[in-house]
Every structure is written in C-alpha cells, then in structure tokens.
Amino acid sequence: MEAILLIDFGSTNTKVTAVDPEGKTLLGTAAAYTTVETDIGEGLAEAISLLQQETGPLRFTRRFACSSAAGGLGMIACGMVPALTAEAARLAALGAGAKILGLYSYELTEEDIAEIARIKPDIFLLTGGVDGGNKACILHNAKMLASLGVPGPFPVLIAGNRSASAACAGILAGWHTIRCPNVLPRLGTLNIEPVQAEIRGLFLERIIHARGLSRERELVSGILMPTPGAVKRGLELLSEGAQGEAGLGELAAVDLGGATTDVYSVASGMPQREAILKGIPEPHSKRTVEGDIGMRYSAAGVLEAAGTEKLAALSGLDPGDIPAMIARLRANPGALPGTPEESALDFALASAAVETAMERHAGTLEEVYTPTGRAFVQTGKDLTCVERLILTGGAAIRNREAKKIARHALFDKAAAASLKPSERAAIFIDTSYILAAMGLLAETWPDAALSIMKKEIKNHGTSE
C-alpha cells in the first residue's frame, strides 16, 4: 500500500506516523529511541520497523520530517525596551519553534557578550527601536556582537529599526546576516511573520546539518520545520479549517514533555470585559515554552513552582517523600511509574505543570484605582472565552487521568486574575500523538490533515 511517512526526530524518541492522504486516514504510529549520538537513521529504521509490524508493508511515496533532536533550535534575542522590542523578539522566536537561551534588553555589556559567546546559540535575533526611532541602541549592540570576531560564530537576523538595518549589516560584515522587516515597526504593531519565515529557513540550511540530520536527506523529501513549529501549524489548521471545511474555532493546547511544557493559543485574546490593554498586542497564534517545567528533566522546576504541599495534596503522598522521589525521576528520566505511589506523583506533576504553564501563557487582569475610579488593566491574552482545550505530550496522554490533568489548565474562580480558558471548555486529547505529524502533512495536504485530526483527536467532553 502507498502511504506518506511523517517523522518527528525528538530529543528522546523518533516518532513516525503513516497516513493515506487520499483516503484521509491515519494508518499507524510508532516510536523508537532517537540515536542522535550515533546514527540517527538507526532510530528511524527501528521506528519504521515497529510501524510496519502494526500496518503491514507500506511503500512511502513521500517522507516529511520535523526535529527537536539534540535540544532543538536555540536562540538568543536582543531588543531595546523589555516590554516592547525585546518582547516582540521573544514572541517571534517562540512562535517559530525556537527555544530562548537568552533575552537581553538595552545596550549589551562586556559581561553580556561573554555570556553569549559561552551559550553559543544557533541563531541571534537583533532588534531594537521602532522604524524612524532610536538607532543608537541597536547599532551599539551590533558593534558589541562584532567584537566576537569574523566570521561570526552564529547567524544574525537583523529585525529592528529599518533606518539602522543596513548599518548593522555593515558593522557585522563577514558574518552571516539576514535583514528582515522590523518586528515592531510602530508602537502597537507587531510584525513577526517575516522573521519567523527566516528562522525556519536557517533551521533547514544550518541547524539540520549541525545536528547531523543531513545524513537522512536521502530518506526524506524534506525536513520542514522545528517540531514546535509543526505542532503550531497543526493547531492553526485545526482551529481555522481548510478548503471550505470549518475548523473547531478558537482553542488552546498544552504539550507536556519531560523537559519543557509548551502552551499554544489560537485566539484573539481581546478583553471580555471593559479593560485597558497593557503592552504590545499579542499574536493571534501564540506559543510559549516553559523550560523549567517538565515531567522528568525539569520535575524539580514543577516542585519549585507548585510547592511540596500542593503536590502532596494532588497525589495523596507524604510531603516528606516527594523531594526524594523527584530526585530519582531526574536521575532516571526514562523511568515509567511502577508503583501506585509513582503513578500518583506523575499525576500530581502533570497537573501542576499544566496549571503553571497555562498561567504563564494566559493574560492577567489587574484591578487598579485611578482619579476617575476603579479600572481594570489586562496584560496578555484573555482566553476565558476559549472553549476548546487540547492536551498532548506522551506523559499526559498515556495517563489514565488525562482529562483530570487537563482540567488544571482551565479558569479557576479562586485565581480569577489569571485569564485561562473557560472552565466549561471541551477537553480534546491527542491520544495518537499526531499533532506534529499533522502540521507537517498540512504543508501539502491540509484537507487530509484537518480530517484526520478531527477523527483522531478525541473530544472527552467538558471538565464538569
């Protein structure tokens, strides 16, 4: 049988998905350990072998792939004002599927440059100033980067004040630079899509080769994007629809991993009550990543964020036992729960991680008092009218209590300042773990990807 193979080279596992795009059918999925330290093709071959044990022999006419192997795409961004151009740079990087390794504001110092050299990002995003505004800051920062020598140790995307763009490129002569439109051309106007397109191009040209994935070029039709970018594309399609078929409408999603927890929203996020908007406008399709929140490598971050007492209340475990149990998880990140106590801790960690990550992603509402009386100030997106929540990530979807875990991402009247999705939201669970694969498929067969997601990402009803 002919099929399309969709590959996700993950940091831990290589996941493969086979689909029949003409029949709009999911044929099967499988996963094997990502052998990035030796030959990444070994893990891919093992995953395909496991897949075909389920599906029978398949002839793959096309193969597409995404990757977060070896840590994914690491970026440093630099802007002028923390709440303006630096925040716009952060949103651009995260929305393109990158992991933020550093975020700097104002003029870079010698200490900053030493830290940047030590971090060695895959890409540096240089921003600062609205068009026609301040040029001194971004020019200073270009000069500081240039002090690292020629050729530059990483490519630089220049996406600040257009009046300084050419001068920055001149200062960085001998570096790999790409000039892009300003991410914040005017106050209140966000323009991050051109930068995101360039980030994706650099990922294909440089990062794939640096990660050793170029050895698989003969096995795939093209490695298209970072895995978070593929997930985001799948969610956008599921929300907005394709070729005359309606999507689900506004939605939010949580992707719970061992090291990080990614949160996505495809929604306007405009105020649902009379409120003053603070900060730059939020993108309709937004991704955030919590690098300190995860089920294994970052379990200690969940403990720090939630506290021992909360994890004890969620799990029913003795508070005194929890720190040692989490230390064992960090030392053995591949470990699966083997006892009722370990299963209880996994449920508590997942619930607290989902809650913390969504609180950080969603906007906040603050009550203030002005000379004219009481007012409300909204920062970020108001998601309280979003009535569809999608849960994905192996640690979450394999849990028997996945729906209960998802509830923790929803609005809580006891913490009404956090504008999380509606407490009446329908909970969808990506039980086959296909969101990234469908984001890849959407590049060529969006109608098939949408149809498969509607069938396979199950609606488990409301949280009530």
SETIFI-623001 format. One record per atom (N, C-alpha, C, CB): y, x, z. Coordinates in steps of 0.02 Angstrom, whole numbers, plus 50000, padded with zeros to 5 digits. Glycine has a CB too. Layout:
// SETIFI-623001
YXZ;...
***
This chain:
// SETIFI-623001
499405004250000;500005000050000;500625004450000;500004995350061;501145002449964;501775006049963;502225003950021;502145004949896;502585008750048;503005007350106;503585012250109;502595007750171;504075010750151;504625015250167;504485018050237;505315011650164;504565024650245;504475027850310;505155029550339;504025034150304;505265027450401;505885028650437;505725033050497;506235021950459;506065038750502;505885043850552;506475045050599;505675050450517;506325045450663;506825047250713;506575053450748;506955041250764;506875059250731;506705065550766;507075065650832;506885071750722;506755063150884;507065062950950;506985069350988;506785057350991;507355070051043;507305076151083;506625076851115;507845076051137;506305071151132;505645071351162;505095069351113;505625066851223;505195063651079;504685061051034;504955060050964;504405054451061;504525060950915;504675059150846;504375052250834;504385064450795;504805047450820;504585040550812;504595038750737;505035035650852;504065035550714;504025033650643;503925026050639;503445037350607;504235023150588;504195015950576;504065014950502;504855012250598;503565010950485;503415009350416;503615002050402;502655010350400;503945000950345;504164994250327;504014992950254;504914993250343;503934986550239;503904984250169;504564980750156;503284979450157;505054984150124;505714981050115;505704974950069;506194986050088;505254974850020;505224969049976;504984962850013;504764970549916;504474963850055;504224958350095;504594957350160;503504959350109;505084961750174;505484961450235;505034961150297;505954955350233;504564966050299;504054965950350;503994972650384;503374963950320;503924972550450;503764978550489;503014979550486;504014977950562;502794985350461;502074986750454;501784990050516;501954991050394;502184994250550;501924997550609;502395002950634;501245000550594;502275005150696;502665010550727;502195015150764;503205007650774;502425021350774;502035026250813;502505031750835;501435029150772;502275035850881;502685041450906;502235047150927;503125039250965;502505053350920;502165059350943;502685064250969;501735062550886;502475069151007;502925074051036;503315077850981;502535079051081;503965078750992;504375082350944;504275089850953;505125080550952;503975093050904;503805100150909;504375104450882;503145101650871;504975103550911;505555106950885;505535114450900;506195103950914;505165116450953;505145123450972;504685127450926;504915124251044;504255124050886;503815127550839;503975125250769;503055126150856;503625120250745;503735117450678;503795109950686;503155119450628;504375107350673;504495100250685;504045095850642;505225098550672;503785098650588;503335094950545;502675093350578;503205098850483;502475097250629;501845095950663;501875089250700;501685101650713;502425088150736;502505081850772;502565076050724;503115082150816;502905077050668;502965071750618;502275070050589;503435073950561;501875075050573;501215073750545;500775070050594;500875080350525;500825071850658;500435068350709;500655061050716;500505071950777;501315059850714;501565052950718;501325048750659;502335052950722;501355051750599;501125048050539;500385046550543;501285052050475;499995051250569;499275050150577;499145044350624;498935056550603;499505044150680;499425038650727;499645032050696;499825040050791;500175032250657;500415026150624;499875023350578;501055027650583;499565027650538;499085025250488;498415023350519;498985030550436;498305025450581;497735022750617;497835015350631;497615026550683;498475013450638;498645006350650;498695002350586;499305005850689;498995005350534;499155001550473;498635002350418;499815003650447;498235007550421;497825009450364;498225014050319;497585003250326;497915016650265;498265021350220;498895018150189;497785023650165;499425022150188;500055019950158;500305025350111;500585018350213;500615023250056;500955027950012;501705026750020;500735027049937;502055031950046;502765031250061;503175033049999;502965035650121;503525028049972;503935029249913;504605032349931;504045022749876;504845031049991;505475034050015;505395035650089;506085029250004;505725041050111;505715042950181;506435044550202;505245049050193;506665041150254;507325042450280;507265044450354;507785036150272;507745048450378;507695050850446;508375051250480;507355057650448;508345050650546;508915052150589;508665056950642;509235045550621;509125059950679;508915065050727;509385065650786;508855071750693;509075066450845;509435068750904;509055074450935;509525062950956;508615077650896;508205083150921;508635089050942;507705085350869;508375092850991;508705098851018;509405097251045;508765104150964;509485091351073;510115089651107;510595085751065;510435095751129;510445084551001;510895080550961;511505084350939;511105074450998;512035080750924;512645083450895;513155084450950;512915078850840;513315090650966;513785092151021;514485093550995;513535098151061;514975089951023;515665090751001;516135091951059;515885084550963;516675095451044;517245096051089;517845092951053;517395103551110;518235088951089;518825085751061;519435087851101;518745078051059;519995088351066;520615090451098;521185086051072;520765097951085;521575083251117;522145079251098;522755081051139;521985071851106;523275077051132;523895078651166;523935074951233;524495076851122;523975068351231;524035064351292;523355061251308;524575058751284;523105061851370;522435059551387;522305052251367;522315060251460;522775047851378;522665040651365;522785038751292;523105036551409;523025043551251;523185041851182;522765045851133;523945042951168;523025051551108;522655055051056;521995057951081;523075060651027;521975060251144;521335062851170;520825057251175;521445066051239;521035051351195;520575045651199;520355043451129;520905039851236;520815043551081;520635041951012;520115046850985;521255041850967;520205053251001;519715058350979;519035057051011;519965065350997;519035055251074;518405053851109;518035047951076;518525052351184;518405042551062;518105036651031;517835038350961;518605030951026;518195042450925;517965044450858;517305048250862;518495048650822;517265052950908;516665057050915;516065052950937;516785062750964;516165048850989;515605044851014;515375039750963;515805041351079;515845036750927;515665031750877;515275034750819;516275028450852;515345041250808;514975044550754;514285046950776;515375050350726;514125045850839;513465047950863;513455054650897;512985047950808;514045057350912;514075063950943;514035063451019;514725067550923;513875069151049;513885069751122;514495074051140;513225072951149;514915071551184;515525075151203;515345080651254;516055070251234;515455086851233;515325092551277;515955094651315;515055098451237;516525092551290;517155094251323;517715090151293;517305101751317;518205088351333;518785084451310;519405087451343;518715076751327;519875089951302;520465093351328;521105089651306;520485100651304;521605089951349;522255086951335;522795092151343;522385080751381;523375090751312;523955095151315;523785101951284;524185096051388;524135107251304;524045113751274;523435117351303;524675118051283;523015120051259;522435123951282;522665130351316;521965125551223;522305132251368;522445138451404;521925143751387;522465137151480;522045149851411;521555155251401;520895153351433;521825161851430;520935150051491;520315147951525;519945142751484;520475145151595;520325138151453;520005133151410;519645136451351;520535128151384;519975141251320;519675144651262;519045148351282;520185149451230;519055151451340;518445154951364;517885149951375;518595158851429;518055144151401;517545138951413;517275136251347;517835133251455;517705135151298;517495132751232;517035137751199;518115131351187;517195144151204;516775149251175;516085149351208;517105156151181;516075148051272;515445147951309;515015141851290;515575148051385;515345136151280;514985129951263;514685130251193;515455123951269;515045133251146;514815133751076;514645126951046;514215138451071;515145122751036;515005116051008;514785116550936;515625111651013;514475111150912;514305110750841;514925109350799;513775105150830;515385105450826;516005103650790;516565103250841;515925096850752;517175105050820;517775104350861;518235099350827;518135111250874;518475094350863;518935089350836;519625090750865;518705082050852;520095092750821;520775094650841;521255088950823;520985101250808;521555085850874;522025080450863;522645081750904;521715073550881;523135077350896;523745077850936;524365075450898;523855084850958;524735070950929;525355068550900;525255062950851;525715074150867;525685057950853;525695052850801;526025055850739;526065046350825;525945052750682;526245055350621;527015055450628;526045051050560;527295061350614;528005062250621;528235063650691;528355056150597;527765064150739;527945065350809;527875072650828;527505061150854;527655073850888;527605080550915;527125084850874;527375080350988;527345090850853;526925095550817;526755101650859;527275097750753;527155103050909;527075109350946;526395109950980;527625109950999;526145104351008;525515104651045;524925106351000;525385098051081;524845102850945;524275103950901;524315110850867;524225098450848;524915113250852;524995119950823;524805125250874;525715121050799;525015124250936;524825128950989;524075129250996;525145126851056;523755123450995;523025123251005;522655126350946;522795116151015;522925125650886;522625128950828;522665136550836;522975126850762;523225138950860;523305146150871;522825148650925;524025147750891;522725144650977;522255146651030;521545147051003;522295141851089;521355142150962;520685142450931;520615148550887;520545136050891;521145150050849;521125155750803;520995162350839;521765156250763;521165162550903;521055168750942;520325170350951;521395168151010;519875165450935;519165166650940;518905171050882;518785160150941;519335172250833;519155176850779;518965173350715;518605181150800;518845177350663;518655174950596;517985178150577;519215176650544;517515174450549;517545167150539;517465163450604;517015164950489;517705157350606;517655153450667;516935151950686;518035146950660;516795151450750;516105150250772;515865143050762;516035152150844;516305138550742;516125131650731;516635128450684;516085127650798;516435123250646;516915119850602;517415115850643;516555115250553;518015115050616;518555111350649;518785105750605;519145116150667;518765099550631;519065093850598;519785093150624;518655087350611;520265093250578;520965092650597;521185085450582;521415097750559;521335081650635;521475074550627;522045072450673;520845070250641;522595076250670;523185074750710;523785073150667;523345080450757;524365074350694;525005073250659;524975076150589;525585076250699;525045071850538;524975074250469;525495079450451;525015068350421;526055079450486;526585084450472;526375091450492;527225082550509;525855091950535;525625098550558;524945100250530;525605098750633;524635095750492;523945096750470;523855103050427;523705090750431;524275103850377;524225109650333;524355116150371;524705109050274;524835116050415;524995122050454;524405123950499;525625121050497;524065119050528;523485120450570;522925123650528;523215113950603;522815121050468;522315123950424;522495131050406;522235119750361;523135132450396;523355139250381;523245143950439;524085139250362;523375141650499;523265145750559;522525147450566;523505142050622;522105142750546;521375143650552;521065146050486;521045137150574;521445149550446;521185152350383;520585156750397;521745156350345;520065155850358;519445159450369;518935155450409;519585165850404;519165149850437;518715145350473;518495139850425;519055142350536;517965136350442;517775130350406;518185124550435;516995128950411;518705122550400;519125117050423;519105111250374;519855119550433;519175105350400;519215099250360;519805095150385;518555095050363;520265093650340;520855089650358;520705082250348;521475091750317;520845078350399;520715071150398;521355067350415;520145069250448;521385060950399;521945056850422;521975056750498;521895049750395;522565055850524;522685055850596;522285050250630;523435054950612;521935051950685;521565046750721;522025041750755;521105049950773;522655043650767;523145039150797;523805039850759;523235040650874;523845037050699;524445038150657;525075035250687;524335035250589;525005029750724;525565026450758;525325024050825;525855020550715;525765023350873;525575020650937;525295013650927;526185020450986;524715012350955;524405005850947;523975005150886;524915000750947;523905010450844;523495010150784;522965015550786;523945010950720;522335013350787;521775017950790;521475018550720;521235015650841;521345024750697;521065025850630;520535031250635;521625027950580;519935029250658;519415034150672;518865034350619;519105032750738;518845029450573;518295029250524;518275035450478;518355023050481;518855037950452;518815043950409;518525050050445;519495045650383;518705050950508;518435056550547;517685055650557;518785057250615;517475049550571;516765048350582;516365049850519;516655041150604;516635048250461;516285049850398;516215057350390;516675046850338;516725061150407;516675068450402;516185071450452;517375071650412;516175068550512;515685070850562;514975069950535;515775066950629;514855064350505;514195063150476;514045068250421;514145055950449;514535069850380;514425074750327;514265081550355;515035075150283;514625083650408;514485090050439;513795090150471;515015091650491;513595084550500;512935084050529;512405085550476;512815077050559;512485082650417;512005083650363;512005090850338;512145078850306;512605093650330;512665100150298;512485105950344;513365101050274;512675105450407;512625111250452;512135110250509;513295112850479;512185104450543;511795103650604;511055103050589;512035097650643;510885099350536;510185098650517;509875105650505;510115094350454;510235109950469;509985116650456;509935120650520;510455120350406;510435120150563;510435123950625;509875121850671;511095123150661;509675115450668;509135112950711;508445114350682;509215105550723;508415117250623;507775118650593;507475112750556;507305120850645;507845107350552;507575101350519;507575101950444;507965095250540;507935106850417;507955107550344;507265109150316;508445113050324;506795111450357;506115112550333;505785106150310;505695115850389;506055100450334;505755094050317;506085090850256;505785089350375;506535094450222;506885091550165;506395089150111;507365096750135;505845092950102;505385090850051;504975084750072;504925096550033;504995082950136;504605077350161;505005070950168;504295079150227;505675071450164;506085065450173;506575064950115;506465065750240;506785058850101;507275057650048;507975059650070;507255050450026;508065060350135;508715062450160;508765060950234;509275058950122;508985065950273;509125064750344;509845062050346;509035071250388;509905055950365;510525052350350;511055052750404;510375045250338;510855052850468;511365052250520;511075054050588;511655045150521;511515055450637;511265056250705;510965049650729;511845058350753;510465050050772;510115044050795;510595038850825;509595045950846;511075040750869;511525035550895;511925032050840;512005038550945;512085035750786;512425032550730;511985027550695;512655037850681;511335028950691;510865024250661;510805018050704;510185027550651;510765018850770;510725013050815;511355008850807;510645015350889;511925012050805;512565008450799;512585004550733;513155013250803;512345007650680;512335004250614;511874998150617;512105009050558;511294998750649;510844993150655;511154987450694;510204995350688;511504989050748;511814983850789;512384980450751;512084986950854;512764984350713;513304981250673;513014976350623;513704986750637;512474978150590;512154973750543;511894967450577;511584977250507;511574968350634;511294962650671;511854957950694;510894965050731;512424960650710;512984956550732;513324952950674;513494960850768;513454956650620;513894954150567;513524950850509;514304959750541;512864952250501;512494949350446;512564953250382;512704942250435;512224950750328;512234954350264;512064949650208;511744960250265;512404950450151;512244947050088;512144939550097;511624950050058;512624936550132;512604929350140;512184926850198;512344926350079;511804931250231;511414929150290;511804930950353;510714932650290;511904926050395;512304927050455;511954931550505;512464920350488;512354935350542;512094939250597;512104935150661;512484945650605;511994938450717;511984935050781;512674933750809;511574938950830;513184937150782;513844936650812;513964942350860;513934929950847;514484941750900;514664947150946;514094948650994;515304945350985;513994955151007;513444957151051;513604963751086;512794957851011;513204965151137;513224971551172;512504974051178;513564970951243;512424980651186;511744983451190;511754989451237;511494985551120;511194990551270;511094996351313;510464999951290;511034994251389;510525006451278;509965010751258;509835015651315;510115014551190;509315014351353;509165018151414;508675023751399;508895013551469;508895029851409;508475035651396;508335039751458;508805040051344;507965045151448;507805049451504;508375053751528;507235053751486;508825055651481;509375060051498;510055056551496;509385065951451;510125051651451;510765048251443;510655040651437;511145050951382;511185036951446;511175029751434;511755028151388;511215025651501;511595025651328;512105023851279;512235016351283;511885025851207;512865014451278;513055007451277;513465006051215;513455005451342;513335000451183;513674998451121;513964991351130;513194998751060;514524990151098;514774983251093;515044982251023;515314981751147;514864976750993;515144974650928;515504968150942;514584973950871;516134968750960;516524962950984;517254964750984;516284960751056;517674959650980;518394960950979;518654963651045;518774954650960;518394960851100;518604963151166;519294961051186;518554970451168;519584956351151;520254954151167;520254950151233;520554949951110;520834949851268;520854946351333;520644939051328;521554946751361;520264936951377;520054929951381;520484925951429;519324929551402;520974929251457;521484925951499;522144929651486;521294926051575;522674926851509;523324929951496;523354936651533;523904925351519;523404942051494;523394948651523;523784953451477;522674951151534;524034958651507;524384963951471;523874969251453;524974966951513;523834971051389;523364976251367;523664983151380;523184975451293;523264987551410;523494994351426;523074999351387;523434995651502;523405004551360;523045009751324;522995008251250;522355010651353;522615012551215;522555011651142;522065005951127;522305018251110;522125002851068;521664997451051;520944999951046;521864994150984;520484995951069;519774997751067;519484996150998;519384994151123;519025000250972;518704998550909;518244992550916;518305004550883;518194988650862;517754982750863;517044984850877;517794978950797;516814990250847;516144992950859;516224999450900;515764994250791;515994999250961;516125004751007;515485007251039;516625002551062;515435013751047;514885016851082;515155021351137;514435020851034;514835021151195;514955026051247;514285028951268;515325022751309;514305034951294;513685038151317;513805041051386;513465043851267;513345039551431;513385041951500;512885047651508;513245036251551;513135053751505;512705059651506;512415061151574;513085065451483;512665057851626;512405059051694;511945053551717;512985059751742;511795048751673;511405042851693;510775042451649;511825036351687;510195043151679;509575042751641;508985041951687;509485048851597;508395040951659;507805039251697;507415045351722;507355035051656;507525051151692;507145057051712;507615063051723;506605058651660;507835066251669;508265072051675;508885070551716;508455074751606;509145064451709;509775062551742;509665057451797;510265059851692;509055057151825;508925052451879;509365053751940;508185052651899;509515060151953;509945061752010;510645058852000;509995069352020;510875058251937;511515055151923;511515047751940;511705056151851;510955044351929;510905037351948;510945036752024;510245034251922;510585041152058;510615041152132;511325042252157;510145046552160;511675046952126;512355048352148;512815042452134;512625054652112;512735039252076;513175033652059;513025027452099;513105032151985;512385025952110;512205019652143;512145020352219;511545017152114;511915026152241;511815027152313;511105025552334;512305022952352;510875028852386;510195027952409;510065020852432;510045032752466;510545017852467;510435011152494;510335006052439;511025009052538;510715006552385;510625001752330;509955002652297;511185002552278;509745008852285;509085009952254;508535007452300;508995017452238;508625008252365;508135005752413;508094998152411;508295008152484;508674994952406;508684987552404;508354985052340;509404985052408;508464988452284;508164986352221;507414987552218;508504989952164;507194992852251;506484994852246;506054992652304;506445002252241;506364991352362;505984989852421;505694996052455;505424985252405;505905001952432;505665008252461;506075010352521;505675013752408;505795014752561;506155017652617;506695022252589;505675021552665;507325021452610;507865025652584;507725033152592;508515024052619;507375034952645;507245041952657;506765045052607;506975042852725;506365040852573;505875043452525;506175044452455;505285038752520;506725041152441;506975040952372;507205047752345;507545036052368;507605051652381;507825058152353;507245062652333;508255061752403;506725063052372;506155067352355;505785064652294;505665067952414;505725058052288;505395055152230;505785056552167;505305047552239;506445056252171;506865057652113;506815065052095;507595055752126;506795069352144;506715076552130;506065077852092;506725080652196;505535074252109;504895075152073;504955072752001;504335071352109;505325067351989;505425064951921;505805070051879;505815058351922;506315073051907;506695078151870;506265084151853;507315080251910;505815085851899;505375091651887;504825090051836;505065093951952;504665083651828;504135081551782;504395075751739;503495079451820;504845077151692;505185071751655;504715067651611;505725074651613;504125070151596;503665066251556;503215061651597;503235070951515;503295061751663;502855057951706;502975050451699;502945060151779;502425046751696;502445039451696;502255036951766;501975036451642;502495031051785;502325028451852;501575027751860;502665021651863;501315030351916;500595029951928;500415026051990;500315036751933;500915024252029;500805020352090;501305014652093;500865024952154;501175009552135;501665004152142;502345006652165;501394998952192;502355011752208;502985014452232;503385017652174;502865019552287;503035021352131;503365024452074;503615019152025;502905029252039;503245013852015;503465008451971;504085005052001;502905003251961;504085004152066;504665001052099;505285005452091;504514999852173;505195012052097;505765016552088;506015016352016;505585023752108;505555016151968;505765015751898;506185009451885;505155015751852;505965003851914;506354997651906;507054998451936;505984991751939;507095001451994;507745002252027;508195007051988;507645004852098;507905012551964;508305017351925;508565014051861;507885023551908;508125010351826;508325007151764;508875002051776;507725003951730;508794997951827;509284992751842;509954995751860;509034988351900;509955000951902;510585004151922;510905007851863;510455009051980;510495010951821;510765014551763;511095009751715;510215018451727;510775004151701;511044999051655;511704996251683;510544993351644;511704994751747;512304992051778;512884997051776;512164990051851;512755003251795;513285008351797;513555009751727;513025014751828;513105010451678;513325012051610;513745006451580;512725013451566;513545000151591;513934994551564;514604993951599;513544988051569;514634995251664;515264995151700;515755000251671;515164996451775;515495006051652;515925011251623;516145009551552;515575017951624;515725005851516;515875004151446;516374998351443;515235002351409;516264993251483;516684987351480;517374988651508;516354981551519;517844984351489;518524984951515;518574982751587;518994981051472;519174983551613;519314981451682;519934977151683;519384987551729;519974972851733;520554968551742;520854969951810;520364960951735;521484971751811;521834973551873;522394968651886;522104980751869;522424966251947;522964961751967;523554965951993;522724956752022;524144964751965;524734968451986;525294963452001;524964973451931;525784965752038;526354961552055;526984964752026;526424960652132;527354960751989;527964963051955;528564959151983;527904962051879;529164961251965;529764957451989;529754950151969;530384960651961;529364948451917;529334941451895;528714937851922;529344941051819;528324941251964;527744938051994;527094941651977;527694930951971;526544938251990;525884941151980;525714941651906;525344936952017;525374947151887;525154948151818;524484951751819;525684952151777;524144951551761;523504954951754;523554960151698;522934949851739;523264965951710;523264971451662;522544972851642;523604977751691;522404972551577;521734973951552;521714980751519;521504968551501;521244984851540;521104991251508;520414990951477;521154997151560;520364992551413;519714992251379;519554985351354;519164994551426;518914984251338;518694978051306;518474972751356;518124979551257;518694966651345;518444960951383;517824958251348;519004955351391;517244959051378;516614957051348;516344950651380;516104962551354;516744947251420;516484941551457;516294935551414;516994939351508;516514935551350;516304930251304;515724932351260;516894928051261;515484938451269;514904940851230;514274937751261;514874948751230;513904934051221;513334930251248;512664932551219;513434922951234;512644938851196;512014941851173;511994949051196;511954941351095;511474950651234;511374957451259;510704959951235;511414957551337;510704965951206;510084968951180;509914975051223;510164971051106;509284975251244;509034980851283;508544984851241;508704978351349;508654991451238;508194995751202;508115002251242;508454997251130;507695006751217;507535012951253;506855012351285;508075014351307;506435017451275;505745017151296;505645015451369;505415023551281;506065018451412;505985017351484;506105010151503;506445021851523;506515006651466;506684999751483;506204994851451;507394998151460;506064995651386;505684990451351;504944990551370;505764991351277;504704996151397;504004996451419;503914993651489;503745003551416;504464992351524;504434989851592;504284982351592;505094991351630;503824980251633;503654973151636;504244968851659;503054972051683;504714972051693;505294968451719;505914969651676;505434970551791;505814970551610;506374972351566;506934967251569;506124973051495;506754960851570;507274955651572;507684956151637;506964948651566;507354957351693;507714958151756;508164964251754;507224958651815;507924969551722;508334975651715;508964973951676;507934981251681;508884970351620;509454968751578;509984964651614;509214964951516;509774960451661;510254956251697;510794960351731;509884952051749;510624966451749;511104970651786;511684972951742;510754976751815;511634971851676;512194973551632;512694967851624;511934975451563;512554962151655;512964956251645;513504955351698;512514950151643;513974951051682;514544949751726;514314947451796;515004944351695;514644950051846;514494948451915;515134946051949;514174954551952;515134939851972;515744937152003;515944941152065;515634929852023;515464944452096;515634948552154;516014954952135;515004950452192;515994956752070;516364962552045;516744960351983;515884968652029;517164955351991;517494951951935;517984956351897;517844945751958;518174961951925;518634966351890;518304969851831;518914971551938;517644970151830;517274973351775;517104967951724;516634976951800;517354968651663;517324963451612;516684964251570;517944963751567;516124963851604;515464964551572;515274958151535;514924966351624;514754958351492;514554952451455;514404946451500;513954953951412;514444940551470;514364934251506;513714934051546;514384928551458;513754931351607;513154930451647;512664925451616;513344928351717;512894921651566;512464916951531;512174919951467;512844910551515;512264926351457;512054929551394;511304928951383;512264936851393;511114927751320;510414928151300;510204935451297;510294924551231;509624936951323;509384943851326;508864945051271;509094945451396;509014949851228;508554951751174;508264958551192;508924951951105;507614959451180;507294965751196;506984968751133;506754964851252;507154975051119;506914978551060;506204981151074;507394984451040;505734976451079;505054978251102;504704983251058;504644972051108;504854983350993;504534988050947;504934994550939;504434984850879;505504995050973;505925001050973;506135002850902;505555006951006;506454998150866;506584999150795;507324999450777;506274993650756;507764999150826;508484998750808;508715004650766;508904998350871;508535010750785;508745016550745;508445016250675;508535023150780;507815014250670;507485013750605;507835008650561;506755011950613;508035003050590;508364997850551;509075000050530;508404991250591;509395004250570;510025007050549;509955011450488;510345010950605;509405015250485;509255019250425;509105014750365;508665023850439;508685009750375;508505005250320;509105001550293;507975000250344;509585000150337;510184996350317;510604999850265;510604994850378;510525006450259;510915010050209;510725008050138;510825017550219;510095006050128;509855004350061;509624997050056;509285008950043;509304994550109;509044987650108;509314983850169;508274987650108;509964982350171;510234978950230;509924972050242;510974978250222;509764968350187;509474961750197;508794962150230;509424958150129;508384967150210;507734968050240;507794970150314;507324973250201;508264974750327;508364977050396;508574971250441;508894982550398;509024967150417;509254961450457;508684956550470;509844957850421;508304955050419;507744950350426;507234952950476;507414949050359;507064959350471;506564962350516;506824962150588;506394969550495;507454963950599;507724963850667;507714956950697;508434966550667;507884951950656;507884945150683;507184942950704;508154940250630;506674945450670;505984943750687;505714947850745;505534944650627;505904954250749;505574958750795;505944959850861;505474965350762;506604959050861;506984959850923;507014953050957;507714962650910;506584952251007;506424945651035;506964943051083;505764945851069;507114936651076;507564933151122;507154930851182;507924927151087;507314933651240;506954931951302;507334926751343;506834938151344;507824923451313;508184918251349;508744920951392;507714914251391;509074916551428;509634918651469;509384921651534;510104912651483;509854924551570;509674927851633;509564922851689;510204932751654;509754916751678;509714911651730;508994909151739;510184905751714;
***
